[in-house]
Amino acid sequence: MASQAATIFLVDDDDAVRDSLRILLEISNFNVVDFASAQAFLDRYDRCDAPAGKRQKACLVLDLHMPGMSGLALLQALAQRGTPLPAILITGAGTPDARAEVLRAGARAMLEKPVSPDLLLQAINRALGGTKD
C-alpha cells in the first residue's frame, strides 16, 4: 500500500511567493493548502474534523512577518492550543535574535528569502521526519 503524501500548509501574505512555493511543493508530490494570512490558517485548522491524534502527516511553511498575526504568533497560538505542527519559517528580514525566538517557539528551521528550493525541501523532509535544524 502506497503511503499518503504529506500535506504542506503554506502561509504567506505575498501572492507571488505563495504561488511559486505551491508549484515547487506540488511537483515535489506534496499536497498543498495555502493561506494568505495566519488568521485564515488558524480559522481553518480549528475547524479540522480529524482528532489531533489522527491528523494527516503535515508541515507548516510560513512567513515570519505578515500583517495581523505574525508567523511567530501563529506558532505560539498552536502550541497554546495543544495542536503544534512541525514548522519552517521563511523571511526576508531575519536576525539572529528572531531565529533564536522562532526555534524556541518550536519551528524546525528558519530560511531566508529568496529561499533555495533544495534547502526548503530538505528542511520540510527533516521536519516531517521529526528532526530539528
C-alpha positions in Angstrom: 0.0 0.0 0.0 1.4 3.4 -1.0 1.8 6.0 1.7 -0.3 9.1 1.6 1.5 12.3 0.6 2.2 14.7 3.4 0.2 18.0 3.4 2.0 21.3 3.5 0.1 24.2 4.9 1.6 27.3 3.2 1.0 30.6 4.8 2.3 33.8 3.2 0.7 37.2 2.5 2.6 37.6 -0.8 0.7 36.0 -3.6 3.8 35.6 -5.8 5.7 33.8 -3.1 2.7 31.5 -2.3 2.2 30.7 -6.0 5.9 29.8 -6.6 6.2 27.7 -3.5 2.9 26.0 -4.2 4.3 24.9 -7.6 7.5 23.7 -6.1 5.8 21.7 -3.5 3.2 20.2 -5.8 5.8 19.0 -8.3 7.6 17.5 -5.3 4.5 15.4 -4.6 3.1 17.2 -1.6 -0.5 18.1 -1.0 -0.6 21.9 -0.6 -3.2 24.0 1.1 -2.3 27.7 1.1 -3.5 30.7 3.1 -2.9 34.5 2.7 -2.8 35.1 6.4 -2.0 33.3 9.7 -5.5 34.0 10.9 -7.1 32.4 7.8 -5.0 29.3 8.5 -5.9 29.2 12.2 -9.6 29.6 11.5 -9.5 26.6 9.0 -7.2 24.5 11.2 -9.6 25.0 14.2 -12.4 23.5 12.1 -10.5 20.4 11.1 -12.7 17.4 11.7 -9.9 14.9 12.4 -9.0 14.3 16.1 -5.5 15.6 16.9 -4.0 12.1 17.0 -5.4 11.2 13.6 -4.5 14.2 11.6 -2.5 13.6 8.4 1.2 13.9 8.2 1.7 17.7 7.8 4.1 20.6 8.0 3.6 24.3 8.1 5.7 26.6 5.9 5.1 30.2 6.8 6.3 33.7 6.5 7.7 35.3 9.7 6.4 38.8 9.0 2.8 39.2 7.9 0.1 41.8 8.5 -2.0 41.0 11.5 -0.8 37.8 13.1 2.9 37.0 12.6 4.3 33.6 11.9 5.8 33.5 15.4 2.4 34.4 16.9 0.8 31.6 14.9 3.3 29.0 16.2 2.6 30.2 19.8 -1.1 30.0 19.3 -0.9 26.4 18.0 1.3 25.5 20.9 -1.1 27.1 23.4 -4.0 25.1 21.9 -2.0 21.8 22.1 -2.0 21.4 18.3 1.6 22.2 17.3 2.7 21.4 13.8 6.3 21.0 12.5 7.0 24.4 11.0 9.5 26.0 8.7 9.6 29.8 8.8 10.8 31.8 5.8 11.7 35.5 6.0 13.2 38.3 4.0 14.4 40.1 7.1 15.7 37.6 9.6 18.0 38.4 12.5 19.9 36.0 14.9 17.5 37.0 17.7 14.5 36.3 15.5 16.0 32.9 14.5 16.5 32.0 18.2 13.0 33.1 19.1 11.3 31.1 16.4 13.3 28.0 17.2 12.4 28.3 20.9 8.8 28.6 19.8 9.1 25.2 18.1 10.0 25.9 14.5 12.2 23.3 12.9 14.1 25.8 10.7 14.1 29.4 9.6 15.2 30.1 6.0 16.0 33.4 4.3 14.0 34.6 1.2 14.6 34.1 -1.6 14.5 30.5 -0.3 16.6 27.9 -2.1 14.2 25.1 -3.4 16.6 22.4 -2.3 17.1 23.8 1.2 13.3 24.2 1.6 12.6 20.6 0.5 15.4 19.3 2.8 14.0 21.3 5.8 10.5 20.0 5.1 11.6 16.4 4.9 13.6 16.8 8.1 10.6 18.4 9.8 8.3 15.6 8.7 10.8 13.1 9.9 10.9 14.8 13.3 14.4 16.3 13.3 15.4 19.9 14.0 17.9 22.0 12.2 
